[in-house]
Amino acid sequence: QLQLAESGGGSVQSGGSLRLSCAATGINLDDYAVGWFRQAPGKERSGVACIHSSGRGTNYADSVKGRFTISRDNANNTVFLEMNSLKPEDTAVYYCAASTSQYRLCVLWAAAGSWGQGTQVTVSS
């Protein structure tokens, strides 16, 4: 059974950096596209970054382009989100999701299944 665990969140000042990790168990992550989503208080969850199963294709929300980089280490069943030049508006709980349909996940930002605990990112001005 697929299980995803997010980690790496924390509190930083504006302009700082964080690296989030999404570790998968119960599946071979090679077969899945993986996306990062975030949810700020009072807002709906939204897609942030997504990477194809091959690692050769990515997609980013406009708000994070040029600042965030998604990557994957299939050998270790882990996907990363490198976040630089963080802004207060990046404050949110960050979640990862996996899908065998990279179109649904990386284009439609449609994640199926249950969500994990997420990891909190707080950026102060």
BALOBA-1460 file (C-alpha; in Angstrom, 3 decimals):
// residues 125
<rec num="1" residu="q" x="0.000" y="0.000" z="0.000"/>
<rec num="2" residu="l" x="1.303" y="3.420" z="-0.960"/>
<rec num="3" residu="q" x="2.443" y="5.608" z="1.886"/>
<rec num="4" residu="l" x="4.085" y="8.990" z="1.529"/>
<rec num="5" residu="a" x="5.836" y="10.876" z="4.315"/>
<rec num="6" residu="e" x="6.761" y="14.537" z="4.038"/>
<rec num="7" residu="s" x="9.587" y="16.111" z="6.021"/>
<rec num="8" residu="g" x="11.971" y="19.044" z="5.997"/>
<rec num="9" residu="g" x="9.658" y="21.904" z="6.837"/>
<rec num="10" residu="g" x="10.525" y="24.630" z="9.299"/>
<rec num="11" residu="s" x="10.566" y="28.337" z="10.013"/>
<rec num="12" residu="v" x="12.760" y="30.665" z="7.981"/>
<rec num="13" residu="q" x="12.988" y="34.335" z="7.242"/>
<rec num="14" residu="s" x="12.007" y="35.838" z="3.923"/>
<rec num="15" residu="g" x="14.661" y="35.054" z="1.331"/>
<rec num="16" residu="g" x="15.681" y="31.836" z="3.044"/>
<rec num="17" residu="s" x="15.719" y="28.282" z="1.747"/>
<rec num="18" residu="l" x="14.328" y="24.890" z="2.706"/>
<rec num="19" residu="r" x="14.495" y="21.428" z="1.207"/>
<rec num="20" residu="l" x="11.465" y="19.204" z="1.573"/>
<rec num="21" residu="s" x="11.523" y="15.432" z="1.186"/>
<rec num="22" residu="c" x="8.767" y="13.024" z="0.232"/>
<rec num="23" residu="a" x="9.635" y="9.431" z="1.078"/>
<rec num="24" residu="a" x="7.521" y="6.637" z="-0.404"/>
<rec num="25" residu="t" x="6.985" y="3.158" z="0.970"/>
<rec num="26" residu="g" x="4.889" y="0.295" z="-0.333"/>
<rec num="27" residu="i" x="5.439" y="1.155" z="-3.996"/>
<rec num="28" residu="n" x="8.158" y="1.463" z="-6.582"/>
<rec num="29" residu="l" x="8.226" y="5.203" z="-7.069"/>
<rec num="30" residu="d" x="9.762" y="4.727" z="-10.538"/>
<rec num="31" residu="d" x="6.257" y="4.146" z="-11.865"/>
<rec num="32" residu="y" x="4.704" y="7.308" z="-10.453"/>
<rec num="33" residu="a" x="4.590" y="10.994" z="-11.133"/>
<rec num="34" residu="v" x="4.950" y="12.889" z="-7.858"/>
<rec num="35" residu="g" x="3.605" y="16.300" z="-7.026"/>
<rec num="36" residu="w" x="3.946" y="18.781" z="-4.196"/>
<rec num="37" residu="f" x="0.857" y="20.647" z="-3.022"/>
<rec num="38" residu="r" x="0.344" y="23.232" z="-0.319"/>
<rec num="39" residu="q" x="-2.482" y="24.544" z="1.788"/>
<rec num="40" residu="a" x="-2.394" y="27.831" z="3.629"/>
<rec num="41" residu="p" x="-4.875" y="28.646" z="6.415"/>
<rec num="42" residu="g" x="-8.266" y="29.479" z="4.979"/>
<rec num="43" residu="k" x="-7.251" y="28.515" z="1.441"/>
<rec num="44" residu="e" x="-7.741" y="25.487" z="-0.742"/>
<rec num="45" residu="r" x="-4.933" y="23.047" z="-1.381"/>
<rec num="46" residu="s" x="-3.110" y="23.870" z="-4.628"/>
<rec num="47" residu="g" x="-0.417" y="22.334" z="-6.771"/>
<rec num="48" residu="v" x="3.111" y="23.667" z="-6.470"/>
<rec num="49" residu="a" x="5.439" y="21.409" z="-8.428"/>
<rec num="50" residu="c" x="5.258" y="18.068" z="-10.171"/>
<rec num="51" residu="i" x="7.738" y="15.670" z="-11.732"/>
<rec num="52" residu="h" x="7.148" y="12.902" z="-14.239"/>
<rec num="53" residu="s" x="8.012" y="9.321" z="-13.392"/>
<rec num="54" residu="s" x="11.042" y="9.520" z="-15.692"/>
<rec num="55" residu="g" x="12.253" y="12.697" z="-14.043"/>
<rec num="56" residu="r" x="12.567" y="14.346" z="-17.444"/>
<rec num="57" residu="g" x="9.401" y="16.441" z="-17.209"/>
<rec num="58" residu="t" x="8.361" y="18.959" z="-14.583"/>
<rec num="59" residu="n" x="5.621" y="21.508" z="-14.051"/>
<rec num="60" residu="y" x="5.437" y="24.415" z="-11.626"/>
<rec num="61" residu="a" x="2.826" y="26.824" z="-10.403"/>
<rec num="62" residu="d" x="3.519" y="30.317" z="-11.727"/>
<rec num="63" residu="s" x="4.003" y="31.614" z="-8.197"/>
<rec num="64" residu="v" x="7.051" y="29.414" z="-7.593"/>
<rec num="65" residu="k" x="8.711" y="29.264" z="-11.015"/>
<rec num="66" residu="g" x="12.362" y="30.178" z="-10.802"/>
<rec num="67" residu="r" x="12.433" y="29.727" z="-7.021"/>
<rec num="68" residu="f" x="11.440" y="26.082" z="-6.438"/>
<rec num="69" residu="t" x="12.998" y="22.987" z="-7.973"/>
<rec num="70" residu="i" x="11.553" y="19.498" z="-7.831"/>
<rec num="71" residu="s" x="13.793" y="16.464" z="-8.245"/>
<rec num="72" residu="r" x="13.668" y="12.760" z="-7.558"/>
<rec num="73" residu="d" x="15.935" y="9.958" z="-6.409"/>
<rec num="74" residu="n" x="14.206" y="6.810" z="-7.592"/>
<rec num="75" residu="a" x="16.884" y="4.597" z="-6.119"/>
<rec num="76" residu="n" x="15.872" y="5.839" z="-2.685"/>
<rec num="77" residu="n" x="12.168" y="6.248" z="-3.442"/>
<rec num="78" residu="t" x="12.304" y="9.936" z="-2.568"/>
<rec num="79" residu="v" x="11.253" y="13.190" z="-4.190"/>
<rec num="80" residu="f" x="12.614" y="16.548" z="-3.119"/>
<rec num="81" residu="l" x="11.427" y="20.141" z="-3.305"/>
<rec num="82" residu="e" x="14.198" y="22.705" z="-3.092"/>
<rec num="83" residu="m" x="12.700" y="26.053" z="-2.128"/>
<rec num="84" residu="n" x="14.759" y="29.214" z="-2.468"/>
<rec num="85" residu="s" x="13.990" y="32.923" z="-2.112"/>
<rec num="86" residu="l" x="11.094" y="32.044" z="0.165"/>
<rec num="87" residu="k" x="8.367" y="34.613" z="0.691"/>
<rec num="88" residu="p" x="5.792" y="34.966" z="3.486"/>
<rec num="89" residu="e" x="3.103" y="33.908" z="1.011"/>
<rec num="90" residu="d" x="4.824" y="30.515" z="0.723"/>
<rec num="91" residu="t" x="3.736" y="29.796" z="4.295"/>
<rec num="92" residu="a" x="1.590" y="26.665" z="4.228"/>
<rec num="93" residu="v" x="1.456" y="22.977" z="5.011"/>
<rec num="94" residu="y" x="3.144" y="21.129" z="2.160"/>
<rec num="95" residu="y" x="2.000" y="17.700" z="1.005"/>
<rec num="96" residu="c" x="3.174" y="15.272" z="-1.634"/>
<rec num="97" residu="a" x="1.058" y="12.985" z="-3.786"/>
<rec num="98" residu="a" x="1.832" y="10.257" z="-6.305"/>
<rec num="99" residu="s" x="-0.065" y="9.126" z="-9.368"/>
<rec num="100" residu="t" x="0.407" y="6.742" z="-12.269"/>
<rec num="101" residu="s" x="-1.169" y="9.434" z="-14.460"/>
<rec num="102" residu="q" x="1.290" y="12.274" z="-14.923"/>
<rec num="103" residu="y" x="-1.313" y="14.170" z="-16.947"/>
<rec num="104" residu="r" x="-3.834" y="14.153" z="-14.115"/>
<rec num="105" residu="l" x="-1.260" y="15.027" z="-11.487"/>
<rec num="106" residu="c" x="1.121" y="17.376" z="-13.299"/>
<rec num="107" residu="v" x="-1.317" y="19.132" z="-15.643"/>
<rec num="108" residu="l" x="-4.675" y="18.950" z="-13.906"/>
<rec num="109" residu="w" x="-3.155" y="18.997" z="-10.407"/>
<rec num="110" residu="a" x="-5.636" y="16.251" z="-9.551"/>
<rec num="111" residu="a" x="-4.398" y="14.089" z="-6.717"/>
<rec num="112" residu="a" x="-6.323" y="10.974" z="-5.698"/>
<rec num="113" residu="g" x="-6.209" y="9.080" z="-2.441"/>
<rec num="114" residu="s" x="-5.676" y="10.241" z="1.104"/>
<rec num="115" residu="w" x="-3.197" y="12.870" z="2.188"/>
<rec num="116" residu="g" x="-0.375" y="12.421" z="4.661"/>
<rec num="117" residu="q" x="0.462" y="14.627" z="7.632"/>
<rec num="118" residu="g" x="2.265" y="17.199" z="5.543"/>
<rec num="119" residu="t" x="5.118" y="19.400" z="6.695"/>
<rec num="120" residu="q" x="4.722" y="22.978" z="7.872"/>
<rec num="121" residu="v" x="6.655" y="25.766" z="6.182"/>
<rec num="122" residu="t" x="6.571" y="29.176" z="7.831"/>
<rec num="123" residu="v" x="8.248" y="32.199" z="6.268"/>
<rec num="124" residu="s" x="8.474" y="35.377" z="8.281"/>
<rec num="125" residu="s" x="9.050" y="38.824" z="6.848"/>
